[in-house]
Amino acid sequence: MRVLLVEDDEPVAQSLRRGLLRYGFTVEWVPTGREALTAAAELDGAEPYDVVLLDLGLPDVEGLDVCRALRERSAVPIIVISARSDEADRVVGLELGADDYVTKPFGMREVIARIRAVLRRAQPANAGRAPSGPDRYGPRLTIDRRAGRVHLDGSPVALTPKEYDLLGFLTEEPGALMSREQIMEAVWDAHWFGPTKTLDVHVAALRRKLAGAVAIEAVRGVGFRLEILDAGALPA
Ligand code: CA
């Protein structure tokens, strides 16, 4: 999946880019509206973009004009990035053909969720297919990402929103070591530099609620690794 990222604020762009790469997206970053319109010439090319992330506050061209120009050329899904104060811009952006928006400041998981949602809507070829069911992790745990529900041995597990986000992130790639910074950035905020004690509290809650189904191993000085426990852990 190729993302065209139009964002003039370099720290924001780099953070988004890192996050998107981690989720398996390819990212082309341009910092100006002019370059966005040049890149848009590729929209119908051999390697078209799958989604455009468009900051409305650009230094050279009005973001809304970029949005309109992109939409005139292509049906590519457009997600507008706006500042909290620019409600009118968001509305106009949607009227000009943007598919969704995120408001600064945002977390990486929110951006990924919005991208996945617009990609789902943009793929009518899949519309006739049965919706994908819950993802199964070992013999006991299922996560239904569409419904936002977690089941253990067939019974719903009550998770707080952050516990759910944390579990969703750690199960994206079971067995992978994720650093505290990666987790904080993905689950709490795109720009997290503070203490990460709250992460330990949420890990402890997940361990308690999902005991026997997953193991969340702490790797000292680095982060955490989630392992799916196999059938051997099933109660008799
Ligand atoms: Ca900007």
Residues whose N, C-alpha, C, O or C-beta is under 5 A from the ligand:
A	BS01	CA	D8 D9 D55 G57 L58
